[in-house]
Amino acid sequence: MSQAYLPGDTRQRIQDLIKNSSITQAELAGIIGLSESALSRYLKGQTQMLGDGYIIKIAKHFNVSTDFLLGETDIPDRKNYDIEELGLSAESAKLLYTGKIDSGILNLLLENQKFVHLIRLLALYKDETMLDGIRAANQNYTFLRSLLMGQARFHPEDAATATDLAQKISDLKTPPVSADTDAIRTVFMQIVADIKASAAAESKKYQAATAEILEDFRNTLTKGEEGFDLKSLTVDDMVQAIMHYARQGNFPPDTLSNLEETLTELFESAKVPGNDE
C-alpha cells in the first residue's frame, strides 16, 4: 500500500505528484490536453477551477484516486479501474460481474505473493520459453555425458569414474513434457496451502469470537444464575438480550426501534397458545 500524504487540497496534491515524479508541469499539461499557462495559473491559485475531466486525466496518469486529488483521502491508491486498464476481456469482466467467479477467492489468489510467480510460469509455458530452456539444458547434459563416455572408452583407467559421472549427469535430465507443468502445479498448490492456512486462522478467530458472544448472551439471559429455568424467560427477556448486542453496533435509532418492534412481534407470535410462559 502507498504511504499516506499530508492533508492538502487539489493544488497541493498535483504539485506533490509532479515533484515526486520525473514529469514537468509543461509535460503534464500536454498529457491532459491543457495549456501550460492555464495549468500554471491554477497551481498558483490565480484561477479557482480545474475541470472534472482534467482531474480524472491527472488521476489516471499518476495512478491515484480522484478522491486523493480532491483531498478526500490522504492515501493515493486507486480503487476503481477501467476494464481496459486492467487488461480484462469483456467475458472475464462479465464472469466477475455476474458472480460466476467468486471475487473473494480471486482476491485471495491475486493478493498471494506467489501468484505473480505462477503467472510468469504460465506465460513461459504458453510461449514454450520454459520448454526451450529445459531442452537446452538437456542437450548440455547429453553433450557432457558423451564426453565422459568417450573418456571411458578410450582411457580404460578412467572408465569407472567417467561412467559413474556420466550416469549422474544423465539423471539430471528433465522430461520436457512434465517439467514445466510440475513447476506450475507446485507453485499453485503452495498458493492453495496458503489460502487454506489463512482460512483456518480466520476460522479459529471466529470460533473464539462466537464462543465469547454466546457466553455473554447466556449471561445476559440468565443474569449470571447457574440453575436458570428457561421457562421463566419472557418475550421481553429475549428481545432485550438480542437488543443488547444490536445497540453495540453503529445503527441509527430508527433502525434499532424497528428491530425491537419486529423481534417483539416475532416472539409474541411464536408463543404457544394458552401458555403465557
PASEBA-1860 file (N, C-alpha, C; in nm, 3 decimals):
! residues 277
1> MSQAYLPG> 0.084/-0.119/0.000/0.000/0.000/0.000/0.087/0.124/0.000 ~ 0.042/0.226/-0.071/0.119/0.350/-0.078/0.116/0.422/0.056 ~ 0.219/0.501/0.080/0.225/0.578/0.203/0.126/0.693/0.197 ~ 0.075/0.732/0.313/-0.020/0.842/0.320/0.054/0.974/0.304 ~ -0.012/1.069/0.239/0.041/1.204/0.223/-0.013/1.292/0.336 ~ 0.049/1.408/0.353/-0.004/1.506/0.446/-0.133/1.563/0.388 ~ -0.226/1.606/0.474/-0.351/1.664/0.423/-0.323/1.780/0.327 ~ -0.403/1.793/0.222/-0.382/1.901/0.125/-0.498/1.912/0.029
9> DTRQRIQD> -0.503/2.024/-0.043/-0.608/2.041/-0.143/-0.558/1.994/-0.278 ~ -0.641/2.013/-0.382/-0.608/1.961/-0.515/-0.478/2.021/-0.569 ~ -0.458/2.150/-0.549/-0.334/2.214/-0.598/-0.212/2.149/-0.534 ~ -0.216/2.133/-0.402/-0.101/2.074/-0.332/-0.077/1.931/-0.375 ~ -0.187/1.857/-0.398/-0.173/1.719/-0.442/-0.100/1.712/-0.578 ~ -0.145/1.794/-0.672/-0.084/1.792/-0.806/0.062/1.835/-0.799 ~ 0.089/1.937/-0.720/0.228/1.984/-0.705/0.316/1.875/-0.644 ~ 0.262/1.804/-0.545/0.339/1.696/-0.481/0.366/1.583/-0.580
17> LIKNSSIT> 0.266/1.548/-0.660/0.282/1.440/-0.757/0.384/1.476/-0.864 ~ 0.381/1.602/-0.909/0.480/1.647/-1.008/0.620/1.641/-0.948 ~ 0.630/1.688/-0.823/0.761/1.693/-0.756/0.817/1.551/-0.735 ~ 0.729/1.456/-0.705/0.773/1.319/-0.674/0.790/1.232/-0.797 ~ 0.762/1.289/-0.915/0.778/1.211/-1.039/0.881/1.279/-1.128 ~ 0.906/1.217/-1.241/1.006/1.271/-1.333/0.944/1.361/-1.439 ~ 0.817/1.394/-1.421/0.747/1.474/-1.521/0.754/1.623/-1.486 ~ 0.749/1.708/-1.587/0.747/1.852/-1.563/0.603/1.903/-1.572
25> QAELAGII> 0.582/2.023/-1.523/0.450/2.084/-1.528/0.401/2.098/-1.671 ~ 0.494/2.137/-1.760/0.459/2.154/-1.901/0.420/2.020/-1.964 ~ 0.493/1.913/-1.929/0.462/1.781/-1.984/0.326/1.732/-1.936 ~ 0.296/1.756/-1.809/0.167/1.715/-1.755/0.053/1.789/-1.827 ~ 0.073/1.919/-1.849/-0.028/1.998/-1.919/-0.056/1.938/-2.057 ~ 0.050/1.897/-2.128/0.034/1.838/-2.259/-0.039/1.706/-2.254 ~ -0.011/1.627/-2.153/-0.072/1.494/-2.140/-0.222/1.505/-2.118 ~ -0.265/1.603/-2.038/-0.408/1.615/-2.006/-0.482/1.706/-2.104
33> GLSESALS> -0.409/1.764/-2.201/-0.474/1.847/-2.302/-0.507/1.987/-2.255 ~ -0.425/2.041/-2.164/-0.445/2.175/-2.111/-0.321/2.258/-2.142 ~ -0.339/2.386/-2.165/-0.221/2.469/-2.194/-0.136/2.483/-2.068 ~ -0.006/2.496/-2.089/0.085/2.509/-1.974/0.050/2.632/-1.890 ~ 0.013/2.742/-1.955/-0.018/2.864/-1.881/-0.142/2.847/-1.796 ~ -0.244/2.774/-1.849/-0.367/2.752/-1.774/-0.340/2.666/-1.650 ~ -0.260/2.561/-1.666/-0.226/2.475/-1.552/-0.143/2.553/-1.451 ~ -0.050/2.635/-1.499/0.034/2.714/-1.410/-0.049/2.812/-1.329
41> RYLKGQTQ> -0.147/2.877/-1.394/-0.233/2.972/-1.322/-0.313/2.903/-1.214 ~ -0.360/2.782/-1.246/-0.438/2.709/-1.146/-0.352/2.671/-1.026 ~ -0.233/2.620/-1.053/-0.146/2.575/-0.944/-0.097/2.692/-0.858 ~ -0.093/2.811/-0.917/-0.053/2.930/-0.840/-0.171/2.995/-0.768 ~ -0.292/2.941/-0.789/-0.408/2.997/-0.723/-0.467/3.117/-0.793 ~ -0.424/3.142/-0.915/-0.474/3.259/-0.988/-0.611/3.230/-1.052 ~ -0.644/3.102/-1.068/-0.779/3.060/-1.108/-0.825/2.954/-1.010 ~ -0.955/2.947/-0.988/-1.008/2.861/-0.883/-1.054/2.724/-0.932
49> MLGDGYII> -1.082/2.711/-1.060/-1.144/2.589/-1.109/-1.051/2.509/-1.200 ~ -1.062/2.376/-1.189/-0.997/2.284/-1.282/-1.103/2.180/-1.315 ~ -1.139/2.169/-1.440/-1.249/2.082/-1.480/-1.234/1.938/-1.433 ~ -1.351/1.872/-1.412/-1.350/1.732/-1.369/-1.275/1.642/-1.467 ~ -1.287/1.673/-1.596/-1.218/1.591/-1.695/-1.067/1.594/-1.678 ~ -1.014/1.711/-1.643/-0.869/1.723/-1.621/-0.828/1.650/-1.492 ~ -0.914/1.658/-1.389/-0.886/1.588/-1.263/-0.875/1.438/-1.288 ~ -0.969/1.386/-1.368/-0.969/1.242/-1.398/-0.845/1.202/-1.476
57> KIAKHFNV> -0.806/1.285/-1.574/-0.687/1.254/-1.654/-0.560/1.257/-1.569 ~ -0.552/1.355/-1.478/-0.435/1.363/-1.390/-0.429/1.241/-1.299 ~ -0.545/1.203/-1.245/-0.550/1.085/-1.157/-0.505/0.960/-1.230 ~ -0.552/0.943/-1.354/-0.514/0.824/-1.431/-0.365/0.825/-1.465 ~ -0.311/0.943/-1.497/-0.169/0.949/-1.532/-0.081/0.910/-1.414 ~ -0.114/0.960/-1.295/-0.031/0.932/-1.177/-0.076/0.804/-1.104 ~ -0.182/0.741/-1.159/-0.233/0.617/-1.100/-0.275/0.637/-0.954 ~ -0.349/0.745/-0.929/-0.402/0.773/-0.796/-0.553/0.789/-0.808
65> STDFLLGE> -0.621/0.792/-0.695/-0.766/0.808/-0.698/-0.803/0.955/-0.710 ~ -0.922/0.981/-0.766/-0.970/1.119/-0.773/-0.999/1.172/-0.633 ~ -1.040/1.084/-0.542/-1.063/1.126/-0.404/-0.935/1.181/-0.342 ~ -0.822/1.119/-0.378/-0.693/1.167/-0.328/-0.664/1.306/-0.383 ~ -0.686/1.325/-0.512/-0.661/1.456/-0.573/-0.751/1.564/-0.513 ~ -0.873/1.528/-0.478/-0.968/1.624/-0.423/-0.949/1.647/-0.274 ~ -0.854/1.574/-0.213/-0.826/1.594/-0.071/-0.919/1.518/0.021 ~ -1.000/1.424/-0.035/-1.094/1.347/0.047/-1.022/1.237/0.125
73> TDIPDRKN> -0.909/1.194/0.076/-0.830/1.092/0.145/-0.683/1.127/0.129 ~ -0.600/1.082/0.223/-0.456/1.109/0.218/-0.378/0.992/0.160 ~ -0.450/0.886/0.121/-0.386/0.768/0.062/-0.413/0.767/-0.088 ~ -0.309/0.769/-0.171/-0.327/0.784/-0.316/-0.379/0.663/-0.391 ~ -0.380/0.545/-0.329/-0.416/0.423/-0.403/-0.552/0.434/-0.471 ~ -0.556/0.392/-0.597/-0.682/0.386/-0.669/-0.760/0.262/-0.630 ~ -0.893/0.274/-0.632/-0.979/0.159/-0.603/-1.057/0.115/-0.727 ~ -1.075/0.205/-0.821/-1.154/0.175/-0.941/-1.069/0.185/-1.067
81> YDIEELGL> -1.082/0.085/-1.152/-1.007/0.082/-1.278/-1.101/0.043/-1.391 ~ -1.073/0.093/-1.510/-1.147/0.051/-1.628/-1.104/-0.090/-1.667 ~ -1.192/-0.160/-1.736/-1.161/-0.296/-1.781/-1.036/-0.296/-1.868 ~ -1.027/-0.196/-1.958/-0.912/-0.189/-2.048/-0.782/-0.170/-1.972 ~ -0.787/-0.089/-1.865/-0.666/-0.065/-1.786/-0.618/-0.192/-1.718 ~ -0.711/-0.272/-1.675/-0.676/-0.396/-1.605/-0.638/-0.507/-1.702 ~ -0.666/-0.487/-1.829/-0.635/-0.590/-1.927/-0.734/-0.704/-1.928 ~ -0.851/-0.684/-1.867/-0.952/-0.789/-1.864/-1.031/-0.789/-1.994
89> SAESAKLL> -1.068/-0.906/-2.040/-1.156/-0.916/-2.155/-1.299/-0.889/-2.108 ~ -1.386/-0.859/-2.201/-1.526/-0.835/-2.167/-1.588/-0.959/-2.103 ~ -1.548/-1.077/-2.149/-1.603/-1.201/-2.094/-1.557/-1.222/-1.950 ~ -1.428/-1.190/-1.923/-1.376/-1.203/-1.786/-1.451/-1.109/-1.692 ~ -1.471/-0.985/-1.737/-1.543/-0.888/-1.654/-1.687/-0.934/-1.630 ~ -1.748/-0.994/-1.732/-1.885/-1.042/-1.719/-1.894/-1.154/-1.615 ~ -1.796/-1.243/-1.615/-1.795/-1.353/-1.518/-1.787/-1.300/-1.375 ~ -1.707/-1.194/-1.357/-1.695/-1.133/-1.225/-1.823/-1.059/-1.188
97> YTGKIDSG> -1.877/-0.984/-1.284/-1.995/-0.902/-1.258/-2.116/-0.988/-1.224 ~ -2.131/-1.101/-1.292/-2.247/-1.188/-1.270/-2.227/-1.282/-1.153 ~ -2.109/-1.282/-1.094/-2.085/-1.366/-0.977/-2.052/-1.510/-1.009 ~ -2.029/-1.541/-1.137/-1.993/-1.678/-1.172/-1.852/-1.712/-1.124 ~ -1.771/-1.608/-1.104/-1.639/-1.625/-1.041/-1.647/-1.561/-0.903 ~ -1.609/-1.635/-0.802/-1.610/-1.584/-0.665/-1.501/-1.478/-0.651 ~ -1.540/-1.352/-0.639/-1.440/-1.245/-0.633/-1.355/-1.253/-0.507 ~ -1.412/-1.308/-0.400/-1.335/-1.323/-0.276/-1.219/-1.419/-0.294
105> ILNLLLEN> -1.245/-1.533/-0.359/-1.140/-1.631/-0.385/-1.039/-1.574/-0.484 ~ -1.090/-1.502/-0.585/-0.999/-1.441/-0.684/-0.907/-1.342/-0.616 ~ -0.958/-1.264/-0.522/-0.874/-1.169/-0.447/-0.766/-1.240/-0.369 ~ -0.802/-1.353/-0.307/-0.702/-1.430/-0.232/-0.589/-1.477/-0.323 ~ -0.626/-1.519/-0.443/-0.524/-1.563/-0.539/-0.435/-1.446/-0.581 ~ -0.498/-1.336/-0.622/-0.422/-1.222/-0.673/-0.332/-1.159/-0.568 ~ -0.376/-1.160/-0.442/-0.301/-1.095/-0.335/-0.191/-1.184/-0.277 ~ -0.191/-1.312/-0.315/-0.087/-1.402/-0.268/0.046/-1.369/-0.337
113> QKFVHLIR> 0.153/-1.359/-0.260/0.283/-1.319/-0.316/0.336/-1.417/-0.420 ~ 0.293/-1.542/-0.413/0.342/-1.643/-0.507/0.265/-1.638/-0.639 ~ 0.153/-1.566/-0.642/0.070/-1.567/-0.762/0.142/-1.503/-0.881 ~ 0.220/-1.399/-0.857/0.296/-1.334/-0.964/0.391/-1.435/-1.028 ~ 0.456/-1.517/-0.944/0.547/-1.619/-0.996/0.471/-1.723/-1.078 ~ 0.351/-1.759/-1.030/0.268/-1.855/-1.103/0.231/-1.802/-1.241 ~ 0.194/-1.675/-1.248/0.158/-1.615/-1.377/0.277/-1.616/-1.472 ~ 0.396/-1.587/-1.417/0.516/-1.590/-1.502/0.540/-1.731/-1.558
121> LLALYKDE> 0.522/-1.832/-1.474/0.541/-1.970/-1.519/0.439/-2.005/-1.627 ~ 0.315/-1.961/-1.608/0.212/-1.989/-1.708/0.243/-1.920/-1.840 ~ 0.295/-1.797/-1.830/0.330/-1.724/-1.951/0.443/-1.795/-2.026 ~ 0.543/-1.843/-1.950/0.654/-1.916/-2.012/0.604/-2.045/-2.076 ~ 0.512/-2.112/-2.006/0.456/-2.237/-2.058/0.379/-2.212/-2.187 ~ 0.306/-2.099/-2.190/0.225/-2.066/-2.307/0.311/-2.045/-2.431 ~ 0.423/-1.974/-2.415/0.507/-1.948/-2.533/0.625/-2.044/-2.544 ~ 0.623/-2.148/-2.459/0.722/-2.257/-2.464/0.864/-2.210/-2.432
129> TMLDGIRA> 0.879/-2.093/-2.373/1.012/-2.047/-2.333/1.072/-2.142/-2.230 ~ 0.987/-2.183/-2.134/1.035/-2.275/-2.032/1.077/-2.408/-2.094 ~ 0.995/-2.455/-2.187/1.025/-2.582/-2.253/1.155/-2.574/-2.331 ~ 1.177/-2.461/-2.398/1.302/-2.443/-2.473/1.422/-2.445/-2.380 ~ 1.408/-2.385/-2.263/1.518/-2.383/-2.166/1.550/-2.523/-2.117 ~ 1.446/-2.602/-2.093/1.466/-2.739/-2.048/1.535/-2.822/-2.156 ~ 1.494/-2.803/-2.279/1.557/-2.876/-2.390/1.705/-2.839/-2.403 ~ 1.734/-2.709/-2.387/1.874/-2.664/-2.397/1.958/-2.727/-2.286
137> ANQNYTFL> 1.902/-2.729/-2.163/1.976/-2.788/-2.051/1.999/-2.937/-2.075 ~ 1.897/-3.005/-2.125/1.911/-3.148/-2.152/2.015/-3.175/-2.260 ~ 2.023/-3.086/-2.358/2.125/-3.101/-2.463/2.265/-3.087/-2.405 ~ 2.280/-2.994/-2.310/2.410/-2.978/-2.244/2.447/-3.104/-2.167 ~ 2.349/-3.160/-2.096/2.376/-3.282/-2.019/2.414/-3.397/-2.113 ~ 2.346/-3.405/-2.226/2.375/-3.510/-2.324/2.517/-3.495/-2.379 ~ 2.555/-3.371/-2.406/2.690/-3.344/-2.458/2.797/-3.383/-2.355 ~ 2.777/-3.343/-2.229/2.873/-3.377/-2.124/2.881/-3.528/-2.105
145> RSLLMGQA> 2.767/-3.594/-2.112/2.767/-3.739/-2.095/2.846/-3.807/-2.207 ~ 2.831/-3.755/-2.330/2.904/-3.816/-2.443/3.055/-3.798/-2.426 ~ 3.097/-3.682/-2.372/3.239/-3.660/-2.348/3.293/-3.760/-2.246 ~ 3.217/-3.780/-2.139/3.261/-3.872/-2.034/3.264/-4.017/-2.084 ~ 3.164/-4.053/-2.163/3.163/-4.189/-2.215/3.278/-4.211/-2.314 ~ 3.316/-4.104/-2.387/3.432/-4.114/-2.475/3.559/-4.132/-2.395 ~ 3.567/-4.062/-2.280/3.682/-4.077/-2.193/3.690/-4.221/-2.142 ~ 3.576/-4.277/-2.106/3.574/-4.414/-2.054/3.614/-4.515/-2.162
153> RFHPEDAA> 3.577/-4.487/-2.285/3.606/-4.580/-2.393/3.753/-4.581/-2.433 ~ 3.812/-4.462/-2.443/3.949/-4.455/-2.491/4.054/-4.454/-2.380 ~ 4.009/-4.438/-2.258/4.103/-4.441/-2.144/4.047/-4.533/-2.036 ~ 4.073/-4.662/-2.052/4.017/-4.762/-1.961/4.046/-4.732/-1.814 ~ 4.160/-4.670/-1.785/4.193/-4.643/-1.644/4.093/-4.545/-1.580 ~ 4.022/-4.465/-1.662/3.923/-4.371/-1.610/3.779/-4.420/-1.629 ~ 3.764/-4.540/-1.681/3.632/-4.589/-1.722/3.530/-4.586/-1.608 ~ 3.571/-4.638/-1.490/3.476/-4.649/-1.379/3.427/-4.511/-1.335
161> TATDLAQK> 3.522/-4.418/-1.315/3.486/-4.283/-1.268/3.405/-4.208/-1.373 ~ 3.448/-4.218/-1.499/3.380/-4.147/-1.607/3.238/-4.199/-1.627 ~ 3.223/-4.330/-1.621/3.090/-4.390/-1.638/2.996/-4.349/-1.525 ~ 3.050/-4.345/-1.404/2.967/-4.305/-1.289/2.920/-4.160/-1.303 ~ 3.013/-4.073/-1.343/2.976/-3.932/-1.362/2.876/-3.915/-1.476 ~ 2.895/-3.994/-1.580/2.804/-3.987/-1.695/2.661/-4.023/-1.654 ~ 2.650/-4.124/-1.567/2.518/-4.165/-1.520/2.453/-4.057/-1.435 ~ 2.533/-3.994/-1.347/2.480/-3.888/-1.261/2.433/-3.769/-1.344
169> ISDLKTPP> 2.509/-3.736/-1.449/2.469/-3.626/-1.536/2.343/-3.662/-1.613 ~ 2.332/-3.787/-1.655/2.213/-3.832/-1.726/2.090/-3.822/-1.638 ~ 2.108/-3.847/-1.508/1.995/-3.840/-1.413/1.945/-3.696/-1.395 ~ 2.030/-3.598/-1.430/1.990/-3.458/-1.416/1.892/-3.414/-1.525 ~ 1.886/-3.490/-1.633/1.798/-3.453/-1.743/1.652/-3.457/-1.699 ~ 1.574/-3.362/-1.745/1.434/-3.349/-1.706/1.344/-3.378/-1.826 ~ 1.243/-3.462/-1.808/1.149/-3.487/-1.919/1.078/-3.357/-1.957 ~ 1.094/-3.307/-2.077/1.035/-3.179/-2.117/0.884/-3.173/-2.101
177> VSADTDAI> 0.817/-3.287/-2.116/0.672/-3.288/-2.112/0.618/-3.252/-1.974 ~ 0.686/-3.297/-1.869/0.632/-3.280/-1.734/0.699/-3.170/-1.653 ~ 0.815/-3.124/-1.692/0.891/-3.031/-1.608/0.818/-2.900/-1.586 ~ 0.767/-2.839/-1.694/0.702/-2.711/-1.681/0.571/-2.721/-1.604 ~ 0.493/-2.826/-1.633/0.366/-2.843/-1.563/0.387/-2.876/-1.416 ~ 0.494/-2.949/-1.386/0.525/-2.980/-1.245/0.556/-2.852/-1.167 ~ 0.630/-2.763/-1.229/0.665/-2.637/-1.162/0.539/-2.554/-1.137 ~ 0.453/-2.549/-1.238/0.328/-2.473/-1.225/0.240/-2.535/-1.116
185> RTVFMQIV> 0.230/-2.667/-1.117/0.147/-2.736/-1.017/0.200/-2.712/-0.876 ~ 0.332/-2.713/-0.861/0.392/-2.694/-0.729/0.360/-2.556/-0.672 ~ 0.379/-2.453/-0.755/0.352/-2.317/-0.709/0.203/-2.300/-0.678 ~ 0.117/-2.354/-0.765/-0.028/-2.340/-0.742/-0.069/-2.407/-0.612 ~ -0.017/-2.525/-0.584/-0.052/-2.596/-0.461/0.002/-2.522/-0.338 ~ 0.115/-2.452/-0.353/0.165/-2.370/-0.243/0.068/-2.256/-0.212 ~ 0.013/-2.198/-0.319/-0.086/-2.091/-0.302/-0.211/-2.145/-0.234 ~ -0.257/-2.262/-0.277/-0.375/-2.325/-0.217/-0.351/-2.351/-0.068
193> ADIKASAA> -0.230/-2.397/-0.036/-0.196/-2.423/0.105/-0.198/-2.293/0.185 ~ -0.150/-2.186/0.126/-0.152/-2.056/0.193/-0.295/-2.011/0.222 ~ -0.383/-2.028/0.122/-0.523/-1.988/0.138/-0.590/-2.071/0.246 ~ -0.560/-2.202/0.248/-0.619/-2.289/0.348/-0.571/-2.252/0.489 ~ -0.442/-2.222/0.501/-0.387/-2.184/0.631/-0.450/-2.053/0.679 ~ -0.469/-1.960/0.586/-0.531/-1.832/0.621/-0.675/-1.851/0.665 ~ -0.747/-1.939/0.593/-0.886/-1.967/0.627/-0.896/-2.034/0.764 ~ -0.801/-2.124/0.793/-0.802/-2.192/0.923/-0.779/-2.094/1.036
201> AESKKYQA> -0.689/-2.000/1.014/-0.661/-1.899/1.116/-0.784/-1.811/1.140 ~ -0.850/-1.772/1.029/-0.971/-1.691/1.041/-1.081/-1.768/1.112 ~ -1.092/-1.898/1.079/-1.195/-1.982/1.141/-1.176/-1.990/1.292 ~ -1.051/-2.008/1.335/-1.025/-2.014/1.479/-1.061/-1.883/1.548 ~ -1.032/-1.772/1.478/-1.062/-1.641/1.534/-1.214/-1.623/1.548 ~ -1.288/-1.665/1.446/-1.434/-1.652/1.450/-1.495/-1.745/1.554 ~ -1.437/-1.867/1.566/-1.488/-1.961/1.665/-1.472/-1.904/1.806 ~ -1.356/-1.845/1.832/-1.331/-1.785/1.963/-1.427/-1.669/1.988
209> ATAEILED> -1.446/-1.586/1.884/-1.536/-1.471/1.899/-1.680/-1.517/1.921 ~ -1.721/-1.622/1.846/-1.857/-1.674/1.861/-1.880/-1.732/1.999 ~ -1.782/-1.807/2.048/-1.794/-1.865/2.182/-1.808/-1.756/2.287 ~ -1.731/-1.650/2.271/-1.738/-1.538/2.366/-1.874/-1.469/2.360 ~ -1.925/-1.451/2.238/-2.056/-1.386/2.221/-2.167/-1.471/2.282 ~ -2.163/-1.603/2.256/-2.266/-1.692/2.308/-2.264/-1.697/2.460 ~ -2.145/-1.697/2.518/-2.135/-1.699/2.664/-2.190/-1.570/2.723 ~ -2.158/-1.460/2.656/-2.209/-1.330/2.701/-2.361/-1.326/2.687
217> FRNTLTKG> -2.412/-1.383/2.579/-2.556/-1.387/2.556/-2.625/-1.469/2.665 ~ -2.564/-1.580/2.699/-2.620/-1.666/2.805/-2.625/-1.591/2.938 ~ -2.516/-1.521/2.969/-2.512/-1.446/3.095/-2.615/-1.334/3.097 ~ -2.637/-1.274/2.978/-2.737/-1.167/2.970/-2.876/-1.222/2.997 ~ -2.904/-1.341/2.940/-3.035/-1.402/2.960/-3.056/-1.451/3.103 ~ -2.955/-1.518/3.156/-2.970/-1.582/3.288/-2.934/-1.490/3.403 ~ -2.881/-1.371/3.368/-2.836/-1.275/3.470/-2.733/-1.337/3.565 ~ -2.654/-1.428/3.507/-2.543/-1.488/3.583/-2.582/-1.605/3.670
225> EEGFDLKS> -2.708/-1.645/3.671/-2.752/-1.756/3.757/-2.718/-1.890/3.692 ~ -2.672/-1.985/3.774/-2.634/-2.116/3.722/-2.757/-2.201/3.694 ~ -2.840/-2.221/3.793/-2.957/-2.307/3.778/-3.076/-2.230/3.724 ~ -3.063/-2.180/3.605/-3.167/-2.093/3.550/-3.275/-2.175/3.482 ~ -3.401/-2.140/3.505/-3.515/-2.210/3.445/-3.554/-2.139/3.316 ~ -3.535/-2.205/3.203/-3.564/-2.144/3.074/-3.711/-2.106/3.060 ~ -3.798/-2.179/3.134/-3.940/-2.149/3.123/-3.976/-2.014/3.183 ~ -3.884/-1.959/3.260/-3.912/-1.829/3.322/-3.883/-1.711/3.228
233> LTVDDMVQ> -3.823/-1.742/3.110/-3.792/-1.634/3.016/-3.919/-1.575/2.957 ~ -3.924/-1.444/2.952/-4.036/-1.375/2.889/-3.994/-1.325/2.751 ~ -4.092/-1.281/2.674/-4.062/-1.224/2.543/-3.969/-1.106/2.557 ~ -3.993/-1.023/2.657/-3.909/-0.905/2.678/-3.765/-0.944/2.710 ~ -3.749/-1.054/2.788/-3.613/-1.101/2.820/-3.537/-1.134/2.692 ~ -3.600/-1.207/2.601/-3.535/-1.246/2.476/-3.505/-1.125/2.390 ~ -3.603/-1.037/2.377/-3.585/-0.919/2.293/-3.471/-0.832/2.345 ~ -3.471/-0.808/2.478/-3.369/-0.719/2.535/-3.230/-0.782/2.530
241> AIMHYARQ> -3.222/-0.916/2.537/-3.092/-0.983/2.527/-3.032/-0.962/2.388 ~ -3.118/-0.972/2.285/-3.071/-0.951/2.148/-3.039/-0.804/2.124 ~ -3.125/-0.716/2.176/-3.103/-0.572/2.157/-2.976/-0.525/2.226 ~ -2.934/-0.598/2.329/-2.810/-0.565/2.398/-2.692/-0.562/2.300 ~ -2.690/-0.657/2.206/-2.583/-0.662/2.106/-2.609/-0.565/1.992 ~ -2.736/-0.550/1.955/-2.768/-0.458/1.845/-2.728/-0.316/1.880 ~ -2.744/-0.279/2.007/-2.712/-0.142/2.048/-2.562/-0.116/2.047 ~ -2.483/-0.222/2.043/-2.337/-0.204/2.037/-2.291/-0.170/1.896
249> GNFPPDTL> -2.379/-0.192/1.798/-2.345/-0.158/1.660/-2.376/-0.012/1.631 ~ -2.325/0.032/1.521/-2.344/0.173/1.482/-2.470/0.187/1.398 ~ -2.587/0.159/1.462/-2.714/0.165/1.390/-2.792/0.290/1.429 ~ -2.865/0.348/1.335/-2.948/0.464/1.365/-3.058/0.427/1.466 ~ -3.103/0.521/1.547/-3.209/0.494/1.646/-3.335/0.435/1.583 ~ -3.375/0.485/1.465/-3.495/0.434/1.400/-3.482/0.286/1.365 ~ -3.361/0.247/1.321/-3.336/0.107/1.286/-3.347/0.018/1.409 ~ -3.289/0.064/1.521/-3.296/-0.013/1.646/-3.439/-0.025/1.694
257> SNLEETLT> -3.514/0.082/1.683/-3.653/0.081/1.727/-3.735/-0.017/1.644 ~ -3.714/-0.015/1.512/-3.786/-0.107/1.424/-3.748/-0.252/1.451 ~ -3.619/-0.275/1.479/-3.573/-0.410/1.509/-3.637/-0.462/1.637 ~ -3.641/-0.380/1.739/-3.701/-0.420/1.867/-3.849/-0.452/1.850 ~ -3.915/-0.371/1.770/-4.058/-0.392/1.745/-4.081/-0.522/1.670 ~ -3.996/-0.547/1.569/-4.009/-0.669/1.489/-3.982/-0.794/1.572 ~ -3.877/-0.789/1.656/-3.845/-0.903/1.742/-3.958/-0.933/1.840 ~ -4.015/-0.829/1.893/-4.125/-0.848/1.989/-4.243/-0.918/1.920
265> ELFESAKV> -4.278/-0.872/1.799/-4.387/-0.935/1.725/-4.355/-1.080/1.692 ~ -4.229/-1.105/1.656/-4.187/-1.241/1.620/-4.200/-1.336/1.737 ~ -4.148/-1.296/1.853/-4.153/-1.384/1.971/-4.295/-1.397/2.026 ~ -4.373/-1.292/2.015/-4.512/-1.300/2.059/-4.589/-1.400/1.974 ~ -4.564/-1.400/1.842/-4.635/-1.491/1.753/-4.589/-1.635/1.773 ~ -4.469/-1.652/1.829/-4.416/-1.788/1.849/-4.462/-1.851/1.979 ~ -4.526/-1.774/2.065/-4.572/-1.828/2.193/-4.679/-1.935/2.171 ~ -4.675/-2.037/2.254/-4.773/-2.147/2.244/-4.909/-2.097/2.292
273> PGNDE> -5.016/-2.113/2.216/-5.147/-2.064/2.258/-5.188/-2.122/2.394 ~ -5.235/-2.038/2.481/-5.280/-2.082/2.612/-5.168/-2.092/2.713 ~ -5.043/-2.062/2.672/-4.931/-2.070/2.762/-4.866/-1.933/2.769 ~ -4.869/-1.869/2.883/-4.816/-1.733/2.899/-4.667/-1.730/2.926 ~ -4.604/-1.848/2.946/-4.464/-1.853/2.978/-4.381/-1.844/2.851
END
